[in-house]
Amino acid sequence: MLFVVATPIGNLQDISLRALETLRDVDVIAAEDTRQTKKLLDRHNIKTSLISFHQHTRSPKTEQLVAQLVAGKRIALVTDAGTPGIADPGSVLVQAARQAGVKVVPIPGASAVTTLLSAAGISADSFLFLGFLPKKKGRASLWQEMKTVAVPIVLFESPNRVVKTLNEIRAALGEREVIIGRELTKLHEEILRLPVSIAIEQFSQQNPKGEFVIVIS
């Protein structure tokens, strides 16, 4: 059985009782970054063994993990933060497990997308999630497509590209209002709602740190 377990996006207390019980009971935990997951396990005194499963190891590890699942092992899949399969390689293992006839059980929890939308103060009955944008190829055409989107657009961005992305938003979509979440649920959490031009000015004067979620209204 494969358990797809959501973990905190920042604050290590943001995890369900069911998720903790699952992480204690499985035979092994497949983690995107074992060092990051170990912090969570140590915080909650969980001794389950860890194995790495990320974009650079997924081909050989997928076969290995599926073989263990078919043999009757119980494995938990976790990402660095949030829900596996959302902007990480977790879906590869889930697909392979399903094809092998393994039961897949989701253990829901934290999501950076819904966390920011809940505090944005905008209607989020529907929205478009882009995840991380392409680094180079396809960015320009993607922004052209976004001109006709009539619902909020949500994306992830790294600190070293956030100013570039904000400039692209203004160039392609005009003076939109953006909601920016930085370091969500962590000690230095910051949630801003402001015109994109002001956001560009503000972050151009800083050395941005932390992971960003951006909502384009």
C-alpha positions as CSV (number, residue, x, y, z in Angstrom):
1,M,0.0,0.0,0.0
2,L,1.3,3.5,-0.9
3,F,0.3,6.4,1.3
4,V,0.6,9.9,-0.2
5,V,1.2,12.0,2.9
6,A,0.9,15.8,3.0
7,T,3.5,17.4,5.3
8,P,3.8,21.0,6.6
9,I,4.8,23.8,4.3
10,G,6.7,25.5,7.1
11,N,5.4,25.3,10.7
12,L,6.1,21.7,11.8
13,Q,2.9,21.7,13.9
14,D,0.8,21.9,10.8
15,I,0.4,18.1,10.3
16,S,-2.6,15.9,11.0
17,L,-2.8,13.2,13.6
18,R,-3.6,10.7,10.8
19,A,-0.4,11.8,8.9
20,L,1.7,11.3,12.0
21,E,0.2,7.9,12.7
22,T,0.8,6.8,9.1
23,L,4.5,8.0,9.1
24,R,5.0,5.9,12.3
25,D,3.3,2.8,11.0
26,V,4.7,2.4,7.5
27,D,7.8,0.3,6.7
28,V,9.7,3.1,4.9
29,I,9.2,6.8,4.0
30,A,10.2,7.9,0.4
31,A,11.2,11.5,0.8
32,E,12.1,14.2,-1.8
33,D,14.8,15.4,0.6
34,T,15.6,13.1,3.5
35,R,17.3,15.8,5.5
36,Q,14.2,18.0,5.4
37,T,11.9,15.1,6.3
38,K,14.2,14.0,9.1
39,K,13.6,17.4,10.8
40,L,9.9,16.7,10.8
41,L,10.3,13.1,12.1
42,D,12.7,14.2,14.8
43,R,10.2,16.9,15.9
44,H,7.5,14.2,16.4
45,N,9.8,11.4,17.6
46,I,9.2,9.2,14.5
47,K,11.9,6.5,13.9
48,T,10.7,5.2,10.5
49,S,13.6,4.6,8.0
50,L,13.9,7.1,5.1
51,I,14.8,6.6,1.4
52,S,15.4,9.5,-1.1
53,F,13.0,9.9,-4.0
54,H,13.5,13.0,-6.1
55,Q,13.8,14.0,-9.7
56,H,17.4,12.8,-10.1
57,T,16.7,9.3,-8.6
58,R,13.2,8.6,-9.6
59,S,13.8,6.2,-12.5
60,P,15.8,3.5,-10.6
61,K,14.1,4.2,-7.3
62,T,10.6,3.9,-8.8
63,E,11.2,0.3,-9.8
64,Q,12.7,-0.5,-6.4
65,L,9.9,1.0,-4.5
66,V,7.2,-0.6,-6.6
67,A,8.8,-4.0,-6.2
68,Q,8.7,-3.4,-2.4
69,L,5.0,-2.4,-2.6
70,V,4.1,-5.4,-4.7
71,A,5.9,-7.6,-2.1
72,G,3.6,-6.2,0.6
73,K,5.5,-3.3,2.0
74,R,3.7,-0.2,3.3
75,I,5.4,3.0,2.0
76,A,4.7,6.7,2.6
77,L,5.5,9.2,0.0
78,V,6.3,12.7,1.2
79,T,7.6,15.9,-0.5
80,D,9.8,18.6,1.0
81,A,6.7,20.6,2.0
82,G,3.0,20.3,1.2
83,T,1.2,17.7,-0.8
84,P,3.2,15.2,-3.0
85,G,2.5,15.3,-6.7
86,I,2.0,19.1,-6.7
87,A,5.1,20.7,-8.4
88,D,7.3,17.7,-7.5
89,P,8.1,14.2,-8.9
90,G,5.7,12.3,-6.7
91,S,3.2,11.6,-9.4
92,V,5.7,9.2,-11.1
93,L,5.7,6.8,-8.2
94,V,1.9,7.1,-7.8
95,Q,1.3,6.2,-11.4
96,A,3.8,3.3,-11.3
97,A,2.1,2.0,-8.2
98,R,-1.3,2.1,-9.7
99,Q,-0.2,0.4,-12.8
100,A,1.2,-2.4,-10.6
101,G,-2.1,-2.8,-8.9
102,V,-1.0,-1.3,-5.6
103,K,-3.6,0.6,-3.5
104,V,-2.9,4.3,-3.2
105,V,-4.2,6.1,-0.1
106,P,-4.1,10.0,0.1
107,I,-3.5,11.5,3.5
108,P,-4.5,15.2,3.0
109,G,-3.0,18.2,4.6
110,A,-1.2,21.5,3.9
111,S,-1.0,23.2,0.6
112,A,0.8,26.5,-0.1
113,V,-1.8,27.3,-2.9
114,T,-4.9,27.1,-0.7
115,T,-3.0,28.6,2.3
116,L,-2.4,31.9,0.4
117,L,-5.8,31.9,-1.3
118,S,-7.5,31.6,2.0
119,A,-5.8,34.8,3.2
120,A,-6.0,36.7,-0.1
121,G,-9.4,38.2,0.3
122,I,-10.4,37.5,-3.2
123,S,-13.0,35.1,-4.7
124,A,-11.3,31.8,-5.3
125,D,-14.3,29.7,-6.4
126,S,-12.1,28.9,-9.4
127,F,-8.5,29.6,-10.2
128,L,-5.7,28.6,-12.5
129,F,-2.6,27.0,-10.9
130,L,0.7,27.2,-13.0
131,G,3.1,25.8,-10.4
132,F,6.7,26.8,-11.3
133,L,7.0,28.6,-14.6
134,P,9.4,27.4,-17.3
135,K,12.8,28.9,-16.7
136,K,13.3,30.0,-20.3
137,K,11.6,28.1,-23.2
138,G,7.8,28.8,-23.2
139,R,7.6,31.7,-20.8
140,A,6.7,34.3,-23.4
141,S,4.0,32.2,-25.0
142,L,2.6,31.3,-21.6
143,W,2.1,34.9,-20.7
144,Q,0.3,35.5,-24.0
145,E,-2.1,32.7,-23.1
146,M,-2.7,34.2,-19.6
147,K,-4.1,37.4,-21.1
148,T,-7.4,35.7,-21.7
149,V,-7.7,34.0,-18.3
150,A,-10.6,35.4,-16.3
151,V,-9.9,33.8,-13.0
152,P,-7.1,34.3,-10.4
153,I,-3.7,32.8,-11.5
154,V,-1.5,31.1,-8.9
155,L,2.1,30.3,-9.3
156,F,5.3,29.4,-7.3
157,E,8.5,31.3,-7.6
158,S,12.0,31.3,-6.2
159,P,13.6,34.3,-4.6
160,N,16.1,34.9,-7.3
161,R,13.5,35.1,-10.1
162,V,10.6,36.8,-8.3
163,V,11.4,40.3,-9.6
164,K,11.8,39.0,-13.2
165,T,8.4,37.3,-12.9
166,L,6.7,40.4,-11.5
167,N,8.1,42.4,-14.4
168,E,6.7,39.9,-16.9
169,I,3.3,40.0,-15.2
170,R,3.2,43.8,-15.6
171,A,4.5,43.7,-19.2
172,A,2.0,41.0,-20.3
173,L,-1.1,41.6,-18.2
174,G,-0.8,45.3,-17.2
175,E,-1.2,46.8,-13.8
176,R,-2.8,43.9,-12.0
177,E,-3.1,43.5,-8.2
178,V,-1.0,40.7,-6.9
179,I,-1.1,38.8,-3.6
180,I,2.4,37.6,-2.6
181,G,3.0,35.0,0.1
182,R,6.5,34.6,1.4
183,E,7.7,32.0,3.9
184,L,4.1,30.9,4.5
185,T,3.4,29.6,8.1
186,K,7.1,30.2,9.1
187,L,8.5,32.7,11.6
188,H,9.0,35.5,9.0
189,E,5.7,34.9,7.1
190,E,4.7,37.8,4.9
191,I,1.5,38.3,2.9
192,L,1.2,41.4,0.7
193,R,-1.6,42.6,-1.5
194,L,-0.5,45.4,-3.7
195,P,-0.3,46.6,-7.4
196,V,2.4,44.7,-9.3
197,S,4.4,47.9,-10.0
198,I,4.7,48.6,-6.3
199,A,5.7,44.9,-5.7
200,I,8.4,45.3,-8.3
201,E,9.7,48.4,-6.7
202,Q,9.7,46.9,-3.2
203,F,11.4,43.6,-4.1
204,S,13.9,45.3,-6.4
205,Q,15.2,47.2,-3.3
206,Q,15.6,44.0,-1.3
207,N,17.5,40.7,-1.5
208,P,14.4,38.5,-1.6
209,K,14.6,35.4,0.5
210,G,12.3,32.4,1.0
211,E,9.9,30.6,-1.3
212,F,7.1,32.7,-2.9
213,V,3.5,32.0,-3.9
214,I,2.0,34.7,-6.1
215,V,-1.7,35.2,-6.9
216,I,-2.5,37.4,-9.9
217,S,-6.0,38.9,-9.4
